[in-house]
Each structure stands twice: as C-alpha cells, then as structure tokens.
C-alpha cells in the first residue's frame, strides 16, 4: 500500500459573463470523475426542478447569518437581495478524500477563498478573445435587451481588471482548446509537492539502508 495520498484542490474558474466559463465548467465535470461542483448555500427560494443538496443548500436568512457568524462559510456574498456562500465542511471533506472541487465564482469570492484557503486554491481566469466577440456572444444569447447587454459589458470591464489576481489566464478562442488547457493545469497542480501527503515518509522509506 502506498504511503502517499493526494490532498484535493479547489479549482476556481472566473470570467466575465459570455466568456465561456460555464461551458468549460460543464465539459470538465463531464470528463473528470474526480472533479465535482461546489454546492452553495443560498437564501433564495427553491425553483421548480431544483434539488436540495444538488443545486443549492436552501436556508433562511437567520440560518445563513448564523453560518457566517460561526465561520462555517469559505466565502459569501449578496446577490440581488439574496445571500450565497460556500459551506466549509463539504469542501474540506472532499479535499481530505483526495477529491477536487470546482468553483464558479467571481473575483470577490475568489479573494475571500484566497484569504481562507490559499494553499488549496488554483485560480483560473477566462478571457474572451476580444471585446467585440464578448458583445457578440452576449447578443447571440437572445436573452437580454440591448440595455442589459450594455450593463454586462460595463461590468465585464470591472471583472477583467482583476485578471492579475489569478494563477492562470486563458484566452478562450476555442472551447475545446480552453478545456484542454484547464485539464493540463489540473494535471500539473495535482502533482504539486505540497499536495502529496506522506511524500516525505515515502522518500525516507526509499532511503533506508542507502549511503
């Protein structure tokens, strides 16, 4: 039996809306059996078709605030009048078991994770190939008015200004190439020395009787 086991990692993907982050995330989850999506805690009502513990953990505002006060959330935020946060327990259980957890969060959530779990964190920022292409992708969705698209473009400028806070930056010219790039990042990060628990003891066992 090997003396070495790997501690899992927290993979963060951030991007402005329309840059392809959700598409890349879905592909990674489909292709990597050791990667699972972080399930957030939220105060917003459950929508039809949603499942407790699969899409979100649903709680009221008082319960959410209690979790914050007890430092049970790795990160949390207000979004359109509701609270969202990442429960610490399930993530830490996954990491100890050698499983990796994917986070689809913005730069503010990433900053909080950096403060609370920097050693386990791998941060990847996804950029569009151009501002014109980002606007085209938002328009092609046919979901938003011209005014909303303009607001999203303005927000994108602010989000992209935080690119330098990430470990890796990928320009999403092609989804398949971008997915392959993130897979390469995962492969390398999984081999990082600090994630090989028991490595020192293993090396010492190899050196017994040498010299």
WOZI-V260430 format. One record per residue. N is the residue number from 1. PSI is psi in radians with two decimals (999 if undefined). D_LAST is the distance of its C-alpha to the last C-alpha in Angstrom with 2 decimals. Layout:
n = [N,N]
psi = [PSI,PSI]
d_last = [D_LAST,D_LAST]
This chain:
n = [1,2,3,4,5,6,7,8,9,10,11,12,13,14,15,16,17,18,19,20,21,22,23,24,25,26,27,28,29,30,31,32,33,34,35,36,37,38,39,40,41,42,43,44,45,46,47,48,49,50,51,52,53,54,55,56,57,58,59,60,61,62,63,64,65,66,67,68,69,70,71,72,73,74,75,76,77,78,79,80,81,82,83,84,85,86,87,88,89,90,91,92,93,94,95,96,97,98,99,100,101,102,103,104,105,106,107,108,109,110,111,112,113,114,115,116,117,118,119,120,121,122,123,124,125,126,127,128,129,130,131,132,133,134,135,136,137,138,139,140,141,142,143,144,145,146,147,148,149,150,151,152,153,154,155,156,157,158,159,160,161,162,163,164,165,166,167,168,169,170,171,172,173,174,175,176,177,178,179,180,181,182,183,184,185,186,187,188,189,190,191,192,193,194,195,196,197,198,199,200,201,202,203,204,205,206,207,208,209,210,211]
psi = [2.30,2.47,-0.20,2.34,2.62,2.35,2.41,3.00,2.85,1.93,2.01,2.23,2.17,2.65,2.84,2.70,2.26,-0.10,-0.21,0.16,-0.79,-0.69,-0.77,-0.74,-0.80,-0.74,-0.73,-0.76,-0.63,-0.54,-0.22,1.84,-0.22,0.10,2.27,2.70,2.37,2.35,2.11,2.73,2.41,2.68,-0.08,2.68,2.62,2.38,2.77,2.33,-0.23,2.61,2.27,2.24,-0.16,-0.93,-0.79,2.89,2.10,2.20,2.90,3.04,-0.66,-0.75,-0.65,-0.83,-0.61,-0.70,-0.71,-0.82,-0.55,0.12,0.69,0.04,2.36,-0.57,2.74,2.76,2.79,2.29,1.96,0.81,-0.09,2.81,2.48,2.52,2.87,1.97,2.35,-0.75,-0.98,-0.61,-0.81,-0.61,-0.76,-0.78,-0.74,-0.55,0.02,0.27,2.58,2.55,2.27,2.33,2.24,1.47,2.91,-3.09,-0.53,-0.75,-0.65,-0.69,-0.69,-0.72,-0.63,-0.64,-0.59,-0.35,0.82,-0.67,-0.46,-0.01,2.40,2.02,2.17,2.23,2.30,2.14,2.59,2.78,-0.41,2.83,-0.66,-0.71,-0.65,-0.80,-0.67,-0.76,-0.71,-0.67,-0.67,-0.38,-0.49,0.53,-0.38,2.70,2.91,-0.62,-0.75,-0.69,-0.71,-0.68,-0.69,-0.67,-0.70,-0.74,-0.62,-0.66,-0.74,-0.79,-0.75,-0.32,-0.19,0.22,-0.60,-0.11,0.00,2.74,-0.60,2.57,2.24,2.23,2.05,1.31,-0.68,2.25,-0.79,-0.73,-0.65,-0.71,-0.76,-0.65,-0.76,-0.66,-0.66,-0.70,-0.81,-0.77,-0.78,-0.76,-0.55,-0.38,-0.02,2.42,-0.74,-0.26,-0.09,1.54,2.24,0.08,-0.72,-0.78,-0.66,-0.79,-0.72,-0.63,-0.52,-0.48,-0.09,2.23,0.01,2.71,999]
d_last = [25.30,23.48,22.27,23.58,27.27,29.12,31.54,34.76,36.30,39.83,41.26,44.32,46.81,49.61,52.42,56.11,58.44,58.89,55.59,54.32,51.94,53.52,53.52,49.83,49.05,51.00,49.22,45.76,46.75,48.20,45.15,42.26,42.26,39.63,41.84,44.81,47.48,47.66,50.90,52.81,55.06,58.59,61.99,63.94,65.95,64.59,66.04,67.33,64.59,61.80,59.69,58.33,54.54,54.42,56.19,56.22,56.27,59.87,60.76,63.58,63.37,63.09,60.11,58.43,58.99,57.61,54.35,54.18,54.84,52.14,49.60,49.21,49.47,46.79,49.60,53.38,56.43,60.22,61.48,65.24,66.04,63.34,59.93,56.70,53.20,49.80,49.07,45.65,45.10,45.15,42.90,40.24,40.46,39.89,36.90,35.19,35.88,34.21,37.60,38.76,42.12,44.49,46.81,50.01,50.92,52.25,50.74,52.01,50.26,47.09,47.26,47.54,44.56,42.56,43.49,42.74,39.74,38.23,34.61,35.87,38.37,38.59,41.91,43.73,47.14,49.46,52.01,55.07,55.47,58.54,61.01,63.67,61.52,60.76,64.50,65.25,62.85,64.40,67.87,67.06,66.27,70.02,69.32,70.15,73.09,72.94,72.88,69.86,68.04,68.77,67.35,64.17,63.79,64.24,61.64,59.26,59.42,58.26,55.46,54.15,54.01,50.93,48.82,46.46,45.37,43.54,40.06,41.49,44.99,46.46,49.86,51.44,53.22,52.54,51.66,49.48,47.45,47.14,46.00,43.37,42.21,41.85,39.99,37.51,37.13,36.55,33.90,31.92,32.49,31.37,27.90,27.62,24.44,26.57,28.29,25.26,25.47,22.38,20.09,17.79,17.48,16.95,14.04,12.41,13.26,11.54,8.15,8.70,6.74,3.79,0.00]
